Amino acid sequence: MDAKVNFITLAVADVGASRAFYVDGLGWEPAFEAPGEILFISLSPTLVLSLWCAVSFEEEVGAIRAGSGMPPFTLAHNVESPEAVDVVLAEVIEAGGAILKPAVQRDWGGYSGYFTDPDGFVWEVAYNPGPIGASLMEAEGLLGRRSHRGVNEVVDAIRSRRSVGQGLLMGGPGLDHGVINEAVESARWAPNHKRTEPWRFYLLDEGRKARLADLWAAQLVRTGSKPERAEAKRGAWSGVSGVLVVTCTSAEDADEKTRLEDYAATACAVQNLCLHLWSKGIATKWSTAAVDDHEDFWPLLGHPREPAGTRIVSLVFYGLARELPKPHRKLGLADVLTDFRGAPLTDSGQG
Ligand SMILES: Cc1cc2nc3c(=O)[nH]c(=O)nc-3n(C[C@H](O)[C@H](O)[C@H](O)COP(=O)(O)O)c2cc1C
């Protein structure tokens, strides 16, 4: 027997009440139902929640054990962040569920709380930052479900965005290039000091995209790459769905600090752009490949030569992700955050 579960069947007192909570309240889709008798809700491609009228359950399975106390098991609904736990529990209250235990930080490193459904079945809503929790979330991301209804979508987009290599960025019917203009609109609302708005965006057409790939392959050969590698890069670059070149221009008399701030502002704009696209299901790759070393690069963008005070901040490759790379950070929150709250300030200024 394989280690798997395909149905979780709960014997419920009133299928109508269960329906009011799960379907009307939480918005879960019924996959099948016989009113008053049974309701199926698909939880994943291989797992169904079955809410079955207790009378029929007892006829088939036997008398239900009665007594006080909690049922001896819980169902868990895992989410991608502590904030998402709070959002889901708020939704549960709105749907008529009862909070059994408010969410708290757990000794095992996660954050979770409990609610009960109309029959007293106990659900845990959990954020599990460990490897198993992360792999569950990753699997759900791969299944295309990135954002729970009502979850803070900005946080979701920030944390689930990954750089996807050019070779994995494909086109397809799901790709709406019209979204790019909207994403540039979001990009240009990035913070910028002294209102310099230093960013410029160049959205390439098919011909220019192929030409950019040619220039990069040529540049790679010139700088000593093997022809096979250059050819592979040419194929990967020309095969992506789209490319946007983002540049930064500072005033000619701008000092070093202003130039740095202009670059920082443009980097914020690129991130806005990437997050906007990712929130619409379009993945990106930020590249700083030195294709602008090729003398034909600027003419490709309509400039006879590099415009004064201008540099490239990003070649943004975009498309639908064939697959998502694993998230990777070497440092944890505690490595990068010094939290002084609760640490008294001494005379010397040291904690
Ligand atoms: C300024 C900047 C330049 C980058 N340039 C490249 C690049 O030239 N080639 C590349 O493969 N990735 C490049 N990246 C993407 C990083 O490799 C990527 O962000 C990093 O591996 C972390 O992965 P994540 O974005 O999925 O979190 C760049 C990212 C930034 C912010």
The ligand as a Gaussian input file, in Angstrom:
#p B3LYP/6-31G(d) Opt

LIG

0 1
 C       21.490000      44.172000      -9.976000
 C       21.234000      42.754000     -10.356000
 C       21.886000      42.192000     -11.440000
 C       21.662000      40.856000     -11.816000
 N       22.308000      40.346000     -12.902000
 C       22.153000      39.060000     -13.237000
 C       22.833000      38.529000     -14.362000
 O       23.537000      39.223000     -15.087000
 N       22.674000      37.224000     -14.638000
 C       21.898000      36.427000     -13.846000
 O       21.825000      35.238000     -14.121000
 N       21.177000      36.910000     -12.802000
 C       21.306000      38.191000     -12.470000
 N       20.584000      38.724000     -11.428000
 C       19.626000      37.864000     -10.716000
 C       20.259000      37.257000      -9.457000
 O       21.165000      36.249000      -9.817000
 C       19.123000      36.688000      -8.580000
 O       18.336000      37.762000      -8.113000
 C       19.687000      35.909000      -7.407000
 O       20.232000      34.692000      -7.849000
 C       18.631000      35.621000      -6.337000
 O       17.589000      34.865000      -6.887000
 P       16.055000      35.344000      -6.755000
 O       15.936000      36.605000      -7.577000
 O       15.275000      34.201000      -7.329000
 O       15.763000      35.561000      -5.314000
 C       20.778000      40.059000     -11.062000
 C       20.099000      40.632000      -9.964000
 C       20.320000      41.957000      -9.622000
 C       19.550000      42.555000      -8.453000

